[in-house]
């Protein structure tokens, strides 16, 4: 049986688009993934090199979709890369997936990530028929916790020692958005 795949879509709002990564994104990925705040919360290579960014844009991001594991999108505003967002840990049988993301330093605090998270989660639930979209955030990552709340995710609890960052193990706050939160019937 062939693996299920997300379509290679571009999702848009009046302010932003979620699109595949392109060659022109390499410098933006390098800059954002090297940022100390991004490095603090994500277990990215340190140092993050141009070769890492090239591999991400050219091979790794597209292979997430073609393998059936999820979907990776660049977040673009006015022709500029402002972040990345992905669906990961996708369970096609259970129709569940998790959202992950990072925001470029110059784009933080402008509501782009909240808009991107809400757009991708609603698409997964409404258009793709998923039952649940989950977010997992370290408790001290206040900006990401605000994104989850503003995007309408419901706090469920804390998974102890469920994540890892450069400094070691971290707890993860679990939040979710389910079909009922959008007034959609269960499938």
N, C-alpha and C positions, 0 to 999 in steps of 0.2 A: 504494500500500500504506500503510495506517495505521501510525503510529508505535506501537511497543510502549510500554506504560506500566506503572509499578509500581502496584499497587492502593493505594487510600487507606486503609491499615491503621493500626491502633493496636497496637503491640507492648508487652507488659507482662512484668515480672518481679515477684517479691514486693516489691521496693523501689521500682521506678520504671516509668514508662510513656513510650513514644515515640509522640507524637501530633502531629497537625497544629498549626501555630501558630495562635493565636487573638488576638482583640483585646486580651484581658487580659494578653497577653505583651509588649505594646509597651514598658512601663516597664522590665521586666526585660531585654529586648533592648537598650534604650538604655543601661542601666547596665553590662551586661556588655561590650557592643561598645565602650564608651568607656573601659573599664578599661585601664590602661597595659600590663599583661601580654598581654591579648588583642590590643591594638594592636601590640605588639612582634612578634607572630608571624603576624598575618593582615593582608593588604593592604586593610583596611576604610577607608572614608572617615574622615579626621581633620581637623576634628572630626566625630564621629558624632552626628548630630542626631535629634531626635524624628521628623522627617520621614523620615529613613532607616529608623528602626525601624518606623514605620507602613507604609512601602512594602514593607519586608521581610515583615512579618507578613501584610499584606493581599494583596499582589500577587506579589512575587518568589518567596517560598518555595512558594506553591501552583503557580506557573507552571513551576517546575522539574519537577514531576511531570506536569502536563498537557502539557508539551512533549515528554516522553519522555526528557529529559536525566538524570533521577535522581529522588531522593526526599529531602525535607527534613522533619525531625521535631524538635519541641520535646521536651526531656527534662524530665519532671515528677516531682517527689518530694513526697509529702504536700501536693499542691495548689500547689506552688511550682515555677516555672521554674528549673532548675539548669543548663541548657545547651542546646546545639543540636548536631545530628548530621545528616549528609547523605550520600547516595550521589550521586556526581557523575562526570563523564567516563565515563558508562555507554556501553559498546559492546555493543549487544544481539546482534549477530552473533557476536562472540567470547565473549559472556557474561562480561564483565569490568566491574568498577566500582571506584571509589575512595571511601574514607570520609574525611570531614573533620569537624571538631568544634571547639567551644569550650565552656568550663565557666565558669559564674558564679564570681566571686571567693570568695563565701561557701561554695561547694560544693566547692571544690578540696580534694584530698587525702582524700576520703571514699570513693573507689572507684566513684563513680557513672559516670564516663566509661568506665572499663574495662568495667563491666557493660553499658553502653549499646553500646559498640563491639562487644563479643562478641555481644550479642543481635542487633544489626542485621546483622553479618557472617554469623552462622549462619543467620539468616532468608534472606539473599540466596543463600547456598550451598545450603541444604537445601530451602527452600520455593520459591524462585524459580529454582532450577536453574543458578545462576551457577557458573562454573568458578574464578573468582579474584576476591578482594577485596583491594585494595591500600591501603596507608597511605604517605603521603609527609610526612616531618617534618624540619624544620631540625635539623642536628646539635646545636646548642646548646639546643634546646627539650627539656630533660631530662624534664620532666613528661609531655610527649606521647610521648617515646620509652619511658618506663615504661609508659604506657597500652598502647602497641602490644605490648610484651613480655608484660605481664600478661594481655592479651586473647588471647595465643597466636599472634600474628603472628610469622612467621619473617623474620629479617633477610636481605636479599638483597644490599645494596650501597648505594653513594652515587651519585646522579645529580648531576654537577657543574653548578653554576650553573643549576639547573632550576626554582628558585622565586624569588619576589620579595616583599620586605617593604618597609616605609617607608624603611629604611636602604639598600636596594639589593638586588642579587642574592644568593641563598643557595644552597648545596648542599642536596639533600634526601636523607635516608636513606629507602630504599625497603624496606618490609616487606610481606609478603602472607600471606593465609590462603587455602588452596585446598581443594577438596573432599577430597583425600586426608588432609589434616590432621584432618578430622572423621571419617575412616573411611568416607567416601562414595565410591561408584564414579564414575569419569569419565563424562561424558555425551557 
